[in-house]
């Protein structure tokens, strides 16, 4: 049994090239000495090994039964690393501006909430729930828009809204099941609430994008976040800190405007500071309250919208890690 002069692998008399390293053997190797075995008119280039490809031969096809040796094959570059919570939140803050109509919808929802809160009588307080439902509906549109943006496709807002309408009852039920344990956890202790929220965070895009039911959406979110719960937890913490910082800044600005316009507490003889504070009514300054409502609504629309974009992006990355975005 002859052997390859290059790698020592056993070869047969019928082989032209070594099945392991591709080295010419037999008649091909002897053709350099002028002996027979190869047609004189065959001047095709000798196949050479080309590491890093599935077919390691250039020129002639590989011999029948050839298999790449260990270490030789298609070299796939590693995919992009998954962004961290800060990077994901930052890119989502930019991404929400790519959906201006949805961003405007969130602004309207928050503005309506604050105007009802400041000006509506107590009997109309339940109307604030309508603004919450509208905001939830807009969030669903943001999920769909984020998926289209990922696939470099386009669609009308009406088409996106139609997709959300079909799953909105389930989406609302998920919202209730999310808010109750999330709120109870925050009430009992901060960390349990954040943990539960981070594990159920992706149930919303699961419901809208894949049409899953309530239980399936919650189960999918729980499974997907089993190994990356810290990332979703980081998103919730970043969003909470952003909202908290905005409230502090806007409160300082509002107080500064009140001070600059001379809206001081009543200073009547014999009136204690506590009684004076009780007599002070912000509703006496409607223009200021409207301005504050607009400021709060703009800020919260951006932050909340970014969180929805981040949720959809993270869900798609985890649910379909090997899929390449393709136009619809």
C-alpha angles and dihedrals in degrees: 000000000000122000133215110263091216106048104006095241116151114256134183128235090250095056119101096188135028110262090218108044103009095240114155110254139175116009092000093058091045093049089080087067092054097254124139131261098092127070111252092228094057104100098153113141117264113257113253130201113258109192118210098041135091092238106050093189127082115200111011118041116256118272118271111277093019116154127187113255119243112290093023119102143081110336110212118196112230115261122248113291117253110262119244125243094267094048092045093049092047094050090046090054087060093040096058090064087063087069102052096165092053090047089052089050091055089048091054091049094051094042090053090050094052095044090052090046094051103034112018119095117246091260089065095047092103087063087076087073089066090059088052092053091049091050090051090052091051089050089058090053089052091055091054092045091051091054091051091048090052090054093044089239131132134222138165122261088240091059091049091048091051090057091051093048091062094057101031096106090055090043091054092048090051089051091055093047090047098047096047099056091033092053094043091049092052090048095051096039134336100239098052091052093049092046094051090045092051092051094049095038096102096050090092098059090039089059096045102037100039100025093236121166126246098271094040092049093051091045092049092051092048091051096044094050096047092102102026102040089126089063094053088042088053091052092053091047092049091049092048092048091048092052091045092050091048092051091051094047095046091046090054090049091049091049090049091052091049091051093046092051092049096248094154128160114273110273104201123155112265094014115125120222090249093054090044090054090051090053092051113097124188088203087072086074104051095163090056092049092050090050091048090048091053092048093049092045094052093048096046093044090058095046096043091044091052090052090054092050090049091050092052093046093048092046093051092047093051098039096046106024096157099040121106117218109257127186114257 
